[in-house]
Amino acid sequence: MNDEQLLIQLRDCFTGGYTLPQFCIDNEIKNPLFVSEKKFLPFIWEIHVQFRYDKKISAKFSLLDSPTISINLSFNRTLTANLDCFNISELMHEHFDKIIVLTTKKVIGQNSSQIIYLDELAEYFRRKTYVEIPLLNFLQRNPRVKVFTTKLPNDIEKYDGGKEFGETLTESNLLASQILKNPGKIKTPLDKFGYNNREVFNMIYVARGVTTDSDGLTIMNDVDDPLIKIKNGKRLTPDQPLRFVNKIFFVGPCHYMGSYAPFYKTIESYLQKMLNEHNLPYRVENEGQPYSNRYQDIFYNLNTLNAQPGDIIFIWLSGNLTAEFLPIVDLRNAFDPPHDYREIFVDKAHINEIGYKILAEEFFGLLTQNNFFRHVNFNYPAPPPFNHRYGIPPQFEQVSSKNFFNAELEKYKKKIRAKKIPVGAIVMNCNPFTLGHQYLIKCAAAKVARLYIFVVEEDRSEFPFADRIELVKQGVKKFPNVEVLPSGKFIISQQTFSGYFNKEKLQDVQIDSSEDVEIFAKEIAPTLGITIRFAGEEPTDNVTRQYNETMKKILPRYGIEFCEIPRKNFSGEPISASTVREALKAGDFDKIKNLVPKTTFNYLRGRKIAK
């Protein structure tokens, strides 16, 4: 890329929210010097504005081809700002941590370790803005999905004689054009597979046909050609099982789309066949698209996947871009001997069905050797916070521009808060209602003026919601300050905390219940004036225990106390609904009688008789 193209790419990253002041902070650059040319003064001005508003760090600016000049921006006769640009020879370079060059011209005679050149800077911004931040945000929303960035062997020049061989190959678009002009007369790299010119043309050109929507996003046109098969904007993968444990997605451009190959000889198709042959219940999805360097499209497609816990996503980005802190599958050497790259590459950037089969075998080995990463928990870091590009003071970070901080007011609020009537809440599934639940309610009700019991309304439990909430109402009649409510769709629901309803499979997984707790703290609690939330200690269920830990961290930020109450025991064991369900399956009503209130006992016995 030339310097104009690189600067455009940096501007795109700025639009995405990542700026040069943040770059300096992230890389511990305290005193940056930015160097450019006079022709790029408008871009220098943009950088100056970033530093002017983001007051966490300052910067100096210099030019390679001009003496000291002063720039000012006037609007309606009002001088808005002034920027002095010095010639680089006028500045003492030892006063700066780094010299950041905003042009492809080289800075002569400087310590190379002190210089960050434009191409290096753009590469960093691409990784940060196009890969790392979008992926970390996706993983924040899908914490139990396994995501890998991948590196594929798409550099023909790494092989001995590869550069010379690459010069003998015709670039795909030119090949398609030649076929169109002389159909049936052009020799192609796919002749050895028995494909005629028309079939090669379709695999190159028709398969890449896209529609651009009003938002500028591209999607492949549906095609029913015998070799292409595109439906609902993606290439089909044959022999997909109807019943499966999880899905394996391939997201990215040409190699994952399967350019230069029929739909039944892509990476996805070969891998699905191997999985089927070994009776492994996984469904492979081809989410490849014919985009190149359209990172927005790639991540749009990623975020529209219906990925479920345990699914695996392999994402490949043009230029083998990867993200720091994320696991990388490096297959760049997959075509090394005994394979012959001359039998694989069809032009400098694309490969044929032989290459796709080799890569599918590599993925199959990776997945089976690691047991499909079933028992691996990747500790992905949290996504970076939104950068306060314009130096917004902390007291103005909230949505309302009227928010402000006043020390005297905060002191007064703290004083009157002590007069507030304590209102508590407990969220329970009660599957079914036990003496343990009743004990927790009794302890909590003694500590507050009013106690709300939210019974999980999602009907994904053994006992229906209508029965569960009725058992709770009957079991708390003796507590006058307790009110029982349905939880609705925003407290421990499939929408806010889906992992709760799949606890048996997630005991060894790090779960994220922060969305559920945040909604409760920001929306539910203020509506009812709730000041304290109670929960029982959780000695056995790892998912519920993690949920309690999340409440401990988040609720106090919103002024809500969290209180964990020791569980009620029977015969040295905590009373739990799961123990009741096990006893019910065994028909052990003598045991059940000691674990549940009389109202629940009568319900369970009647239910058993009815069956």
N, C-alpha and C positions, 0 to 999 in steps of 0.2 A: 504494500500500500504506500502511496505517497503521503506527504505530510498533511495535505488538505483532507484526505480520506480519514487519516488517523484522528485529526481534530474533530471531524464530524462524528466519529465513533465515540470520542470522549464526551462530546456534547450530548449524545444519546444516553450515555451513562449518567451524566449530570441530571438529565430529565428523569431518570430512574431513581434519583435521590442520593446517589453516591457522588461526593464532591472531592475536590483536591484538598481542602482543609481536613476532611475526614481521612483521606489517604495519608496525610502527614501525621495525624494523630495515631492512626493504626500502625504506622511504621516508625513511630517515635522520632519523627523529624521535627525538631523544635524551631530551627531557623532555616527555612527553605529559601533558595534563590531560584527564581524562574527565569529562564533565558529563551528568547525567541528572536524573530526577525521583525523588522518594521512593518512588513506586509501583513503580519498577523496581529497587529495592535488591537483590532476589535476582540480577538480571542483573549489577548492579555487583559483587556478591560473586563471581560467576563470573569476571569480568574480573580482579578482584583476585587470585584464585587463580592464574590464568594467569601473571601477573607475579610472583607470590610464588615459583612453582616455576621459571619460566624466568628465571634470575637475570642474563641478559645485559643487562637494562634494567629500570628502575623507573618507576612512574607515580603520579600523584596523582589523587584523585577528589573531585568536588564536586557539589552539588545546585543546582537552580534554585529550588526551592520549600520549602527547609527550612534551618534553622540547622545549625550543626555537630552531627553525631550520631556516635555510636560504635557500630559493629556488632561483635558477637562470635559465634563459632560454638562451642557447647559440645557435647561428646559424652562420655558416661560421666563426667560431672562434671569433665572435663579441658578447660580453655580451649585451643582449637586455634589460633585466630588472632584478631587485632583489626584493624579497619579504621575509620579516621576519615574521614568525609565532611564537607567544609566547604561552606558556602554559597559560591557562585561569587563573590559580592561581597567575600568575606574574603581572596581570593587575588590576588597580584600577577601579572597575566597576562603581563607581559614576561619572567617567569621560565620560560615554557613555549614550546617550539617550535610546538606545535599544540594547539588546543582541539578535542577530538573529542566531538561531541554525540551522545549515545545516546538521543535522543528527537527527535520531529519538531517540537517547540517550538523557536523561534528564540532565539538568544542575542543580546539587544539591546545595541547600543552597543559591540560589539567589532570589531576589525579583521577584515574578511571574509576576507582572505588567510590569516589565522591559524586559521580555523575549518574543520573538516571535519564536514559535517552527516551525519545518519544515512543518508539516501537515497544520498548520494555514497559513503559508506563501504560500504554494502551492495552498490552497483554494483561497486565495486572487488573486494570479496570474491567476488561472483558470477563475475566475469571470471577471477579467479585460481583459484578452487576448482572452478568448473563448466566452465571452458574451458581455461585455459592449462595447468594442471598435468596434467589427464587427457590433453590432446592431446600434450604433450611426452613423457609416459610412453608413449603409443601410438607416437609417432615414434621413440622410443628402441628400441622392439622392431621397428619396421618402417621402417628408415632410408631405404629406396629407394622408399617410397610417397610420392606428392606429395599433400599435404593443404592445402586452402584453406578458410578460414572465409569465409562469404558474407554480404552485406547485400542484402536484397531490398526492393522498394517496397511495404511493407505499412502505410505511414502515409498514409491518405487525406487527412489534414488539411494535408499539405504542398502540395497542389494548390490552385489558385485556386478558391474555392467548394467545396472538398472537404468542409469541415466541414458545410456546409448540405446537400450532396448525401448525405453519410453519414447524416444524420438521417432521410432518406427511405427508407433501406434497412432491411430487417428482419433482425435477427441470426439466424444460421443455426439455432440450437436452437429459437428461437421460430417460425421459418418451418416447420421440420419438425413442430412441435406443431400449428400451424394446419392443415397439410395432413392430419395424422392425424385432426383433428376434422372437417374439411370436404373430404374427398378429391374431387379433380376440380374444385374451385371456387376455388382460390387462384391468384392471379397471382404468378408468380415471376420473378426476373431471368434465368432460363434458358429462359423460354418462347420467346424469339427463336431458340433453337437447335433448337426442335421437340421438347423433352423434355416429357412429361406430368407431372402431379403425383406419380404413383407413382415414376417414374424419378428425379425431383428428390429425393423423400424418401429413396430408396435411396442416392443419392450423398451425401446429407448424413448420414443416420442409420445405415443399414446398413453403409456403408463405414467408419464410425467404431466399429463394434462391436468391443470388445476383451475379452480374458480376462486377468485378473490372476492370476499364479501365486503360489505360496507365499512367494516372496521379494519380492512386491509389484511385480514387473515386469509391464508390460503388453505384449500382443502382439495384433495384429488377428486376428479370427476368419476362417477360410477362407470365401469366398463364391464361388459359381459364377454370379452374376448377369451377364447379357450386358454390362452397363455397368461392373461393378465389378471382377470377377476378382481375388480374393485367394487365393493358394495358399502354404502353408507360412508364413503370417504376413506376407506382403508382396504388394503389388500387382504383377501381371504387366506386363511390357513386351513388346509384340508385335514380331515381326520381328528378334529377337535372333539374331546370327550364331552358328553352331556353331563356326566357326573364327575366332579373333581374336588380336590381339597382346596387348592389355590390356583391363582393365575400367575403367569410369567409374562411380563410386558416388555417389548422392545420399542423404545422411543428414540427417534432420531432421523437423520436424512438417509441418503441413497443406500448405504450398506444394509441398514435395517429395513428399508423399504423393499430391497431386493432388485435394484436396477440390473439390467442385462440378464435377467433370469425369469423363468416362468413362476407363477405363484406357488407351484408345488415344489420348487427347488430353492426357496429362500432359507435364510438361517432359521426362521420360525418354523417352516414346514419340516425341515430336516430334524430339528430338535423335537417337535411334536411326535414325529415318527419314532424316534429313539425312546421317548418317554412311554409311548404306547407299547412298544416292544418289550419294555421292562415292567409293564403294569404299574407305572408310576402315575398317580391321579392328579396330573397338573395340566392345565389348559394354557397354551401359548397364544399370545395375541400380537399380531403385527401392527404396531402403531407408527410405523415409519411413514415419512412423507418426503416428497422430492424437493425439499427446501435445502438451500445451502446458505449457511451463515444467517438464517432467519431464526434467531434464537427466541424471539417473541412467539413465533408459531410453535416451536418445540415445547415451550413451557405452557403455552395455552393448552396444547393437547395433553400434556402431563396433568394439568390441573382439572381437566374434564374427564379423566379416567375414573371409573368407579372402583378404585382400589380398596381392597378389604384387608384386615389384619392377616399377616402371613404372606401376602402377595409379594412378589419380587419384581423389581423394575430395573432393567438395564438401560441406561441412557447414554447415547453417543452424540457428541457435538462436533461440528466441523473443526478441523485443526486439532483434534484430540484434546479439546479443552476439558479440564477436570477441576474439581473443587477441593480446596484444602479442608481437612478434617473429615472428608467423606471417603468411604472405601472405594478403591479403584481396581477394576479388572483390567490388567495390562496384557493385551494379546498382540502387541506389535510384532512379536517374533513368531507368530503362528505359522507363517509361510516359509520359515527357515528349513534347510534340508532336514529330512529327505524330500520335502516338497520342492517343487520347481516353480518359482514365481512367474516364469515365462509362460507357464501353462495356466496361470491364474488371472493375471492382469489383462484387461481388455483395452484400457487406455491408462494414462498416468494416474488416474484417481479412482477408477472403478474396477471391480473384480467380477468373475463369473460364478456359475453354480458350483464349480470345484472349490473355490475359495469359501463360498457360503457353507458348504458341507464341512470343510475343515473347521471353520469358526463354530458351527453348531456342535461339533464333537468336543471342541474346547469348552464350550458352555456346559455341555452335558457332564463332562468330567468334573468341572468346577462345582456344579450343583450336587451331583451324587456324592462326591468326596466330602462335601460339607453338609450332607443330610439336608439340603435345601435351606440351610441356615435357620432351621427350626428352633434350635436351642441357643442361637446367638443373639445377643442383645447389643446393638450398636448404640453407643452413647453419643448420639448426634448433639452438637451444641445447639443452644437456643439461637434463633435468628437475631441479628443485630437490631437494636431499636431504630425506629425511624429517625434519621438524622435531622437535627434542628438546624437546618441550613442557614437560617436567618437570625441566629443568635437569640432565639426566644427565651426569655428568662423563665426559670422553673415555675414561678407563680402564674405564668400565663400559658402553661402547657395544656390546660384543659380546653375543651371545645369552646366554652363560653369566654368571650373576650372580656367579660366583666369580672372574672375571677381575679382575686388579688390576695396577697398575704399581708396580714397585719398582726404583729406580735401581741399587741394588747388585746385584740379581738380573740386570738387563739387562746390566750390566758383566760379570758372571760368564758369562752365556750367550754373549756376544760372544767371550770368551776361549776357551771350550771349543768354539765353532763352528769355530774354526781347525783343530781335531783331527778334524773330521768327514771321513769318506771321501768324496771327490767322486764323485757319480753323475750321469751325463748322459743326455740324451734328444734324439732327433731325430724329427720327424714328417715322413713322406715319402709322396707318392702313388706315385712310381716308375712312370710310365706311358709307357715302360718304364724299368727300372733302367739307368742310364748310368754312364760313367766319372766323370761329375761327382758323382753320388750317392756312388760308391765313394770318391772323393777327400775329400768332406765327412766321411764316416764315418771314414776313416783319420785325418784331422786331429783330429776330436773324440775318437776312441778313445785318442789319445796324451795327452789332457789329463785323463782321468778313470780311476778304477779300474774302473768298469762303465758300459757305454753301452747304453741301450735304444733300439731303432729301432721306432717305431710306424708301421706301414704302413696308409694310409687304407683302411678296410674297405668304405666305401660303394661299391657297384658302379655308378658313374656315369661311368666312364672307358672309353677305347677298349679297354684290356686288362683282362680280368676279375681280380678280387681274388686268386683262387686262384693265378693265374699270376704276378701281380705280387709277392706275398709269397714265392713259391717262388724267383723270380729274385733277390730280395734275400737270401734265406737262402744261395743258392749263391754270391752275389757277396761275402759277408762271412765266408766260412769261415776265411779266413786271419787274422781278428781274434779272438783268444781271449776278449776281454772284452766282446764284443758279443752281445746277445740280441735277436732279432726277434720282435715281438708285433703282433697285429692291433689297430687303433685302437678298435674297438668303435663304439658309437653316440654317444660323448661327446668324441671328438677329431676335428676337421674332418669333421663329418658333416652330413647334411641338416638334422638337428635343431639343431646348434650353430652351423653356419657354412654356410648354404645357398648364399651367394654364391660360394663357392669352386668350385662345380660349374657356374657360369654366368659364368666369368671373361671370356670373349670379349665378352659384352655389357655388362660392368660396368667396362671399363677407364677410362672417364671419370667414374665414379661414386664418391662417398665411401662406403666400406663400413664396416660395424660388425662387427668380429669379437671384441669384448670378451667376449661370453658364452663363446665357445669357450676363450679364454685364461684367463678367471676359473675355469672348471671345471677346467682343467688345473692351475692354480696351487693351488686350494683342495682339490681332491679327488684327482687323479691323482698329482701330484708327491709329496705327503706319504705316499701309500700305498707308493711304491717308494723313498722317501728321495731323490728327484731334487733335486739342488742347482744344476744348470746345464742350460739348454736351448740347443741349437745350431741354426743355420739358415744356409743359404747366402745370400750377397748376391744381391739381385734387381735387375738393371739394366733389365729389359724389361717384366716383368709387374707392372702397377700394383696389382692386387688382392693379390698375394703380398707386394709391397713394403709395402703398408699393413698387412698382417697382421704383418710383422716389426716395424713401428713400434709396433703395439699391444702386442706382446710386450715391446718395450723399455720401455714405460710401465708395464705392469701387473706383470710377473713380479718386478721388484725389490721391490715392495710386500710380497711374500710370502717374501722372503728367497731368491729364485731368481735366479741370474745368467743373463743372456742374452748369448750369444756369436755374432756374425755372422762367417762365414768367407768370404773371397774365393772366387769361383767358379773352377773349373778351365777353362782355355781350350784351344781347338784352332784353329789358323790364325787367331789373333787374335780369335776369337769365343767367348763362354761356351758350354760344352756344356749343352744342355738337352734334355729329353725331347721337347719340341715340334719341335726340329730333327730328331731321330731319326724322329719320326712323318712329317714332311714328306719326308724322304729315303726312308722306307719306301714312301710313296705313289708316289714317282718310281721306285722299284725300284733306288735307288742304294746298293747294298750295299758298294761301295768306300768310300763316305763313312761309312756306318754302322759299318764295321769299326774306324774311328778314334774312335768316340764311345761305344761300349759294351763291357763285358767280354765275353769269349769265350762265357760261358754265355748271355748275353742275345742275342748275335749268332746263335748256333745256334738259339735259340728263334725269333727273328724269321725266319730263313731257312726253318726248318721250317714255320712258320705260313704263310709266303708260298707255299711249295710245296703245302701242304695245300689252300689256296684254289684 
